[in-house]
Amino acid sequence: MAGKTVKAGIMDYQKIIERIAEDVSPLLDKGEVASYIPALAGVSPSKFGIAVATVRGECFTTGDASECFSIQSLSKVFTLAMVMDRIGDALWERVGREASGNPFNSLVQLEYEHGRPRNPFINAGALVVTDCIILENHDPMRDLRDFVRTCAGNNTIGYDESVALSEKETGHRNAALAHFLKSYGNLYNDPGRVLDVYYHQCSLSMSCKDLARAFLFLANGGTDPVNGNIVCGLRQAKRINALMQTCGLYDEGGEFAFRVGLPGKSGVGGGIVAVMPGELSIAVWSPGLNTAGNSLAGFKALELFTTYTSKSIF
C-alpha cells in the first residue's frame, strides 16, 4: 500500500512510482479515450494510477491505483492461461504464435491466412481462445470470473454489464471476425455465444492494484507467491510471458520491447500490465490512448520504470 517502508537493500518502489506519476502528468491530456466503445467515451483522460506487486508479497500504489476500470484486452492473458493449462499444445493447431504487424482487429489478415489467427492476443485469436473456454467450462463466464478473482485475491471483481452491452451494440468488426472464423471451421460454438462471452471478459472491472496482484503468478513461474497456489505450470508461464513480449502490444510490440524491455499486455481501457520475472508485476492505467491503441502515459510510465530501476529482461 502507499507509503509502505521497504527494507534496507530493497529498491524503493514507492518513491520510484511517485516520481513517475509526476513525470508523466503532462501527457495525461495528450491521448484519446476509446470513444468507439460508447461506455468508455466518458472516462476522464486525467486518470492515472500505478501499482507494483512483488513476489515478496509487497504492494506499492500511487494515484488512481484503486479505481476500477474496464480491463478490455488484458483479459486475454487470463483466458489464455486457463486454456493453456487445460488443453496444452492443442491450442496451437488453431492459433499461431507470431506478432501480427497489423491492427488488432484486422479482417484482411485473417482472410489472407485462411482463418488461423496470427496469435492469441489479436481479436481473432482471442475469439478462438474464448471458444476453447466455452468448450472446457460448463459456465464459462462464472469460471473465468472466479479464476480472475482467485488470481487477484479479490472476490468482489465482476463484469460491468453496461460495458458488455456497449461492446455488443457496436462490435460489428468483432462479429465479422467471429463469422469469418466460423466459415473457416475455426470456431466450434455459435458465433453469438462466443461474442457474448468475449464482450463480458473485456468488461471485467479491475483496478491497477487488482491487476498487479493478478499477474503476479507470471513473475513467479506460474505459482502465486502470496498463497502458494499453482495457477499454471512453469512451462505455460514461460510461454505466456514470451507471447506478451512479442505480441502483447499488438503492432507496437517492437517499440514496447525497445523502450520498456518487459513482457506486457495492453487494453484499450487504458491499462497496461508488465512482468519482471522473479521480481514483480506492475500495472498502470491512463485512459488516453496513442494512435496504436495503447495508453500514452502508461507506455511512458513503464519506460521510466525500467529506466529508473535499471531492470528489464535484457
HELIX and SHEET records of a PDB file:
HELIX    1   1 TYR A   13  VAL A   24  1                                  12    
HELIX    2   2 SER A   25  LEU A   27  5                                   3    
HELIX    3   3 PRO A   38  LEU A   40  5                                   3    
HELIX    4   4 GLN A   72  LEU A   74  5                                   3    
HELIX    5   5 SER A   75  ILE A   87  1                                  13    
HELIX    6   6 GLY A   88  GLU A   93  5                                   6    
HELIX    7   7 LEU A  107  TYR A  112  1                                   6    
HELIX    8   8 ASN A  123  GLU A  136  1                                  14    
HELIX    9   9 PRO A  140  ALA A  152  1                                  13    
HELIX   10  10 GLU A  161  THR A  170  1                                  10    
HELIX   11  11 HIS A  172  SER A  183  1                                  12    
HELIX   12  12 PRO A  191  CYS A  202  1                                  12    
HELIX   13  13 CYS A  208  ALA A  214  1                                   7    
HELIX   14  14 LEU A  216  ALA A  219  5                                   4    
HELIX   15  15 LEU A  234  CYS A  247  1                                  14    
HELIX   16  16 TYR A  250  GLU A  252  5                                   3    
HELIX   17  17 GLY A  253  ARG A  259  1                                   7    
HELIX   18  18 LEU A  296  THR A  309  1                                  14    
SHEET    1   A 5 CYS A  59  GLY A  63  0                                        
SHEET    2   A 5 GLY A  49  THR A  54 -1                                        
SHEET    3   A 5 LEU A 280  TRP A 285 -1                                        
SHEET    4   A 5 GLY A 271  MET A 276 -1                                        
SHEET    5   A 5 GLY A 264  SER A 266 -1                                        
SHEET    1   B 3 PHE A  69  SER A  70  0                                        
SHEET    2   B 3 LEU A 204  MET A 206 -1                                        
SHEET    3   B 3 GLY A 158  TYR A 159 -1                                        
END                                                                             
